[in-house]
């Protein structure tokens, strides 16, 4: 099978590594890819993920059998629809289903309609109404830009003044662009956060092993929200009891709700959960693999990923039983200092060769490229996702931080408390 992956981050590198394990894979391509993906796939860095016509032409040129659309933006904009209309076999939800992530207002309304547990909320399409609502709202409160914002369109506001500033930031100053045309004001929930990824074929749900992301930029969960500074899997807080509850009240009801709305979902749903004193509730949905959750989940999956992808597309997922290694994985993101606000790029990355010599250690490239001199250099805010597996979470965490010292580049930055919750479990 000739496979094309759309995307160029750490998630896509982890997917590519998983694809390379398949005995069914004949050739692997990636658009645009990065320096790490280029070591195991043929990349075309000149094509962007939103250049649908160029992607279609490239897929035809390479006689692609399967296109795996990984990022949120092209899914929400309908790349799957465009490619399917051109005759390609595609993994990833169509535009009408990708709205599950593309509009937070849609997903909140869906959960309310179908009684899927989530935080209480209100939506606003103008700043004046939002500001008036805040005058009588309980604090803290969560403000969310309705549309896609690279995982950063969420503000947790502790005071009325912070919330008022947040409304202006999202709706008037447009810090998140058009994603902030509509705002969701949400009840602040407390509890452990857990991420669960699930393969879906329109009717059947097959959940993957649990994970937990760290969104804040600085140690101690301080600083601005980022796309994710690290992750661990499995979560010790995701018990069998929690799993049973979520299967009954969240996972299957979500897939059934989308089908009932005429928005059949095929692909991956990311369930962002919070374990409250009143039971698990949905914080957010993503309509694709998460990043960096993918890095700690797929490296532990024992199934041939192409078998699972085919089952999702063909509606035969009920015949698949997912299997994961009985171990743990921790990912520590090496970022450019100043991320996610302002940072420099173009610094040479050294020490990468060590990973080729070590088993159960991975270095997933998120923001890297090869420069004109053939050097691998930084090309983003999140640069590398250093991941390690071990028998226990604590051991995997120790290994991941050991390996985080192997690569080096100017302005290298990381959190030092990824997986600290492991020690508190």
C-alpha positions, 0 to 999 in steps of 0.5 A, a space after each residue: 500500500 502506498 500511503 500519504 500522510 498530511 501534516 508536519 508535526 510530532 503527531 505525524 512523525 509518530 503516525 509515520 513511525 507506526 506506519 513503518 511497522 506495517 507489513 502492508 506498507 509499500 511506500 510512505 509519503 508526507 506533505 509537508 513533513 519535517 526533518 525527522 519524517 524525511 528519514 523514513 518517508 518521502 516528503 514534499 515540504 513545498 506543499 502546505 496542508 491547506 493547498 488542496 489542489 496541490 495535495 490532490 495532484 501530488 497524490 495522483 502523481 505518486 499513485 497513492 492508495 490511502 491518504 491519512 489526514 492528520 491536522 485539524 485545519 484541513 479536516 475542518 475545511 473539508 480535505 477529506 471530501 475533496 480527496 474522496 470526490 477525486 477517488 482517493 481512499 481517505 482516513 479522517 472525518 468529512 467536513 460535516 463531522 469534523 465540526 465536532 472540533 471545528 466549532 466548540 459551540 456545536 459540540 457543546 450544543 450536541 452534548 446538551 441535546 444528547 445529555 452527554 456530561 459536560 460543563 454548563 455554558 453559554 455562547 455569545 456572538 458579540 462582546 457586549 452580551 458576553 461582558 454583560 453575562 460576566 457581571 453575574 457569572 461565577 469565577 473562575 470561568 473558562 472562555 473559549 474561542 469557538 473555532 480552531 486556534 492551534 490548541 491555544 484558544 482557551 483562557 482560564 480566568 480567575 477574576 471578573 477583570 481577567 474575564 473581561 480582558 479575555 473577552 476583549 482579547 478573543 472577540 475584539 482584539 482577535 488574538 485567535 483570528 476568526 476563531 473568536 467570532 463566537 465565544 463559549 463561556 464555560 463553568 470552571 470544573 476541577 479534577 484530574 484531566 485525562 485524554 482518551 483517543 478512539 478509533 471510530 467507523 461511524 457506529 463502533 468505538 474502539 478506545 486506545 490507552 489513556 494519556 494525560 497532556 500538560 498544556 501550560 508552558 511552565 513548571 507547576 502548570 503556570 504560564 500560557 496554554 500551549 499545544 502541549 509540553 509533554 504527556 504520559 500514558 497510561 493515566 493512573 487516574 483512568 480506572 476501570 470504573 471511569 472507563 465503564 462510565 465513559 463508554 456508557 455515557 460519553 463515547 458511544 453516545 457521542 458517536 450515536 449523536 453524530 450519526 443521528 445528526 446526519 454527520 457520520 464520524 469516521 476517523 479518530 475522536 479525541 475525548 478530553 475528559 475531566 474527572 470531577 467529584 460528580 463523575 467524568 465530563 467532557 472538556 473538549 473533542 478533537 476530530 483527530 489524533 492529539 499532539 503529544 498524546 499520539 507520541 505516547 499512545 501509538 508507540 505502545 499499540 500492537 495492532 497494524 495501524 493500516 488494519 485499523 485504518 481500513 476497518 474505520 473506513 470500511 465500517 468493520 471496526 467491530 471486528 478489531 480488538 485494539 491491543 497495547 503493550 503492558 507498559 508506560 510511555 512519557 513524552 517531554 517536549 523540547 521547545 524554543 525558549 519563548 514559546 508559545 508567544 515569541 521565539 527564534 528559529 534556525 538553530 542547529 540540532 545536535 545529538 539526534 544520532 543517540 536515538 538510533 542506538 537505543 531501544 524504547 527511546 524515540 525522538 519525534 520531530 515537531 518543528 524541524 527542517 533541513 537547511 541549505 547546508 544539510 543541517 537539521 535546524 529548529 523550525 517551530 515553537 515545539 521542536 522535538 518530542 522525546 519519548 521513552 517507554 518502560 515497565 512503569 510510569 515512574 521509570 518511563 519518566 526518568 528515562 524520558 528526562 535522561 533522553 531529553 538531555 541528548 539533543 541540544 540546540 540554542 534556546 532549548 526549553 522544557 518543563 521539568 515536571 511532566 508526569 509529576 502526577 505519576 508520583 502523586 497517584 
